[in-house]
């Protein structure tokens, strides 16, 4: 959905996610979100009576839905879906961003977890749900590729955990080295987990 097609509430949730991924929760103020979303400042209280915590939680949930939705698009772009191909596509989204726009942004779910996991239990819960929502379609895709169902979720967790760690290193080094490294090193392990033909193969 293009920004111009979003209503003010959706724009504020989207803007919160974008600011959190760049600056973290603590440095993201409600006024900053309203300005970024080009929304009336008074609308914050109207749409988010729970204040900043509610807005952060909804931004985290949005990020989880976005990441989960991207999985199907990555798969659709692969001529022959493989676990390593899916992981490479997940990582490529970030290498492309960092190489074209710089290293300012990271994952908003991870940023919210770092800032709020101990201070706001609702945000920790929202972040856990966002990661679970992201892991599910990755695990389902792996199963569809021939990975045993009892390994798919653990490997999906490994893929996302590895990506999150590589993002952190890439941002600190201002270099995509960590991202290209994890694709090269983890890919063969992921493909070796396929033990049967895909159901439609």
ZAMARGU-4260 file (C-alpha; in steps of 0.2 Angstrom, whole numbers, plus 5000, padded with zeros to 4 digits):
<rodrens>
0) 5000/5000/5000 | 5007/5017/4995 | 5009/5030/5009 | 4997/5041/5000 | 4984/5027/5001
5) 4985/5025/5020 | 4974/5033/5032 | 4981/5044/5046 | 4981/5029/5059 | 4990/5018/5047
10) 5003/5031/5042 | 5007/5034/5060 | 5010/5015/5063 | 5021/5014/5047 | 5030/5030/5052
15) 5033/5023/5070 | 5041/5007/5062 | 5052/5017/5051 | 5058/5029/5065 | 5061/5014/5077
20) 5071/5004/5065 | 5082/5019/5063 | 5083/5027/5080 | 5076/5015/5092 | 5061/5017/5103
25) 5068/5028/5116 | 5074/5041/5103 | 5057/5040/5094 | 5045/5053/5101 | 5026/5054/5098
30) 5029/5071/5090 | 5042/5064/5078 | 5030/5051/5073 | 5016/5063/5069 | 5028/5074/5059
35) 5034/5059/5049 | 5017/5054/5045 | 5011/5071/5041 | 4997/5068/5054 | 4989/5081/5066
40) 4997/5080/5082 | 4981/5079/5091 | 4976/5063/5082 | 4989/5053/5092 | 4979/5053/5107
45) 4963/5049/5097 | 4970/5034/5088 | 4982/5028/5102 | 4974/5031/5119 | 4987/5019/5126
50) 5000/5032/5122 | 5018/5028/5115 | 5018/5010/5121 | 5002/5006/5111 | 5009/5014/5096
55) 5026/5005/5098 | 5017/4988/5100 | 5007/4991/5084 | 5022/4996/5074 | 5030/4980/5080
60) 5015/4970/5074 | 5015/4979/5058 | 5033/4974/5055 | 5030/4956/5059 | 5016/4956/5046
65) 5027/4964/5033 | 5041/4952/5036 | 5029/4937/5035 | 5021/4944/5019 | 5038/4946/5011
70) 5041/4927/5011 | 5028/4923/4998 | 5035/4937/4987 | 5053/4930/4989 | 5047/4913/4984
75) 5037/4919/4969 | 5053/4927/4962 | 5063/4911/4964 | 5064/4900/4948 | 5066/4885/4958
80) 5063/4887/4977 | 5077/4881/4988 | 5080/4884/5007 | 5097/4893/5002 | 5088/4903/4989
85) 5074/4909/5001 | 5087/4914/5014 | 5098/4923/5000 | 5082/4933/4995 | 5078/4937/5013
90) 5096/4944/5015 | 5097/4952/4998 | 5083/4964/5003 | 5094/4971/5016 | 5110/4971/5006
95) 5101/4981/4992 | 5095/4993/5005 | 5112/4996/5013 | 5121/4997/4997 | 5109/5010/4990
100) 5103/5020/5005 | 5116/5017/5019 | 5116/5008/5035 | 5104/5019/5045 | 5090/5006/5047
105) 5088/4989/5055 | 5074/4978/5060 | 5060/4988/5071 | 5056/4972/5080 | 5074/4969/5086
110) 5075/4988/5090 | 5060/4987/5101 | 5066/4971/5109 | 5082/4979/5114 | 5074/4995/5121
115) 5059/4988/5129 | 5060/4969/5133 | 5063/4973/5151 | 5053/4989/5154 | 5037/4985/5144
120) 5030/4967/5145 | 5017/4971/5132 | 5031/4976/5119 | 5041/4961/5123 | 5025/4951/5120
125) 5022/4960/5104 | 5039/4957/5098 | 5038/4938/5102 | 5022/4937/5092 | 5030/4947/5077
130) 5045/4935/5077 | 5033/4920/5078 | 5022/4927/5064 | 5038/4929/5053 | 5045/4912/5057
135) 5029/4903/5052 | 5029/4906/5034 | 5047/4903/5032 | 5045/4886/5041 | 5030/4882/5030
140) 5040/4886/5014 | 5054/4875/5020 | 5042/4860/5023 | 5035/4863/5006 | 5053/4862/4999
145) 5056/4845/5007 | 5063/4849/5024 | 5056/4837/5037 | 5042/4846/5047 | 5050/4843/5063
150) 5065/4853/5058 | 5057/4867/5048 | 5053/4878/5062 | 5070/4877/5070 | 5078/4880/5054
155) 5067/4895/5051 | 5072/4902/5068 | 5090/4899/5063 | 5088/4909/5047 | 5080/4923/5055
160) 5091/4924/5070 | 5106/4923/5058 | 5099/4937/5048 | 5096/4948/5063 | 5114/4946/5070
165) 5121/4949/5053 | 5111/4965/5052 | 5118/4971/5068 | 5136/4968/5062 | 5133/4976/5045
170) 5127/4992/5054 | 5142/4993/5065 | 5154/4989/5052 | 5145/5000/5039 | 5148/4985/5027
175) 5138/4971/5020 | 5152/4958/5023 | 5142/4949/5037 | 5127/4948/5026 | 5136/4940/5011
180) 5145/4929/5023 | 5130/4921/5031 | 5122/4918/5014 | 5138/4909/5008 | 5140/4899/5024
185) 5122/4895/5029 | 5116/4891/5012 | 5123/4873/5010 | 5118/4868/5028 | 5100/4874/5024
190) 5100/4864/5007 | 5107/4849/5015 | 5091/4848/5027 | 5080/4843/5012 | 5077/4825/5013
195) 5063/4822/5001 | 5056/4829/4985 | 5045/4844/4987 | 5027/4838/4988 | 5023/4845/4970
200) 5040/4839/4963
</rodrens>
